[in-house]
Amino acid sequence: MAELKTVDNPKKNRPPKKLGYLKMKVTQNLKSVTINALVKDNISTESSITTDAYPSYNGIKEVVKSHNPQVIKPKEAGKILP
């Protein structure tokens, strides 16, 4: 889980965002129920989340304000995801 902050004047050839906070959790599995519980316990309900389109992430939209799942090519992951 990562929190991004928008940068007003990004450096040349840099994205207009920077990492503000990073949290990692060990989980027993990647089932939707497990992921939703982790999100509910660790992320504000007012958050907007961007993830890859892994099927187990489908229920996140019920736990936070908005969820933007995307199919992301490996070369594009660093531009879209934190």
C-alpha positions in Angstrom: 0.0 0.0 0.0 1.4 3.3 -1.0 0.2 6.9 -0.7 1.1 9.2 -3.5 1.3 13.0 -3.3 0.9 15.3 -6.3 3.9 17.5 -7.0 3.1 21.0 -8.2 6.3 21.6 -10.2 7.7 18.2 -11.2 11.3 18.0 -12.5 11.7 17.6 -16.2 10.9 14.1 -17.4 9.5 13.1 -14.0 5.9 12.1 -13.1 3.9 14.7 -11.2 3.7 12.5 -8.1 5.9 11.3 -5.3 5.7 8.6 -2.7 4.4 9.9 0.6 3.9 6.7 2.6 4.5 3.0 2.1 3.1 0.1 4.1 3.6 -3.6 3.5 1.7 -6.4 5.0 2.2 -10.2 4.9 -0.9 -12.1 3.9 -1.8 -15.7 4.0 -3.5 -15.6 0.5 -4.7 -13.3 -2.2 -8.4 -14.0 -1.9 -10.8 -11.1 -2.2 -12.0 -11.5 1.4 -8.5 -11.3 2.7 -7.5 -8.3 0.6 -10.7 -6.4 1.5 -10.0 -6.9 5.2 -6.5 -5.6 4.8 -7.7 -2.5 2.9 -10.5 -1.9 5.4 -8.1 -2.1 8.3 -5.3 0.0 6.8 -6.7 2.5 4.3 -9.2 5.3 4.8 -12.7 4.8 3.4 -12.2 8.2 1.6 -9.2 6.9 -0.4 -9.0 6.5 -4.2 -7.1 3.4 -5.1 -5.4 2.4 -8.4 -4.4 -1.3 -8.8 -3.8 -3.7 -11.5 -6.8 -5.7 -12.7 -6.2 -8.8 -10.5 -9.6 -10.4 -10.0 -9.3 -10.5 -6.2 -9.2 -6.7 -6.2 -12.8 -6.4 -7.5 -14.3 -6.0 -4.0 -12.1 -3.1 -3.1 -14.7 -0.7 -4.5 -17.0 -1.6 -1.7 -14.4 -0.6 1.0 -13.1 2.7 -0.3 -14.4 5.8 -2.1 -13.1 4.8 -5.6 -11.2 1.9 -7.1 -9.5 2.2 -10.5 -8.4 -1.2 -11.7 -6.3 -1.2 -14.8 -4.7 -3.8 -17.1 -1.1 -2.6 -17.1 1.7 -3.7 -19.4 4.9 -4.4 -17.4 6.8 -1.6 -19.0 4.1 0.9 -18.0 3.7 -0.3 -14.4 6.1 2.3 -13.0 4.3 5.1 -14.7 0.8 4.1 -13.4 1.4 2.3 -10.1 3.4 3.7 -7.1 
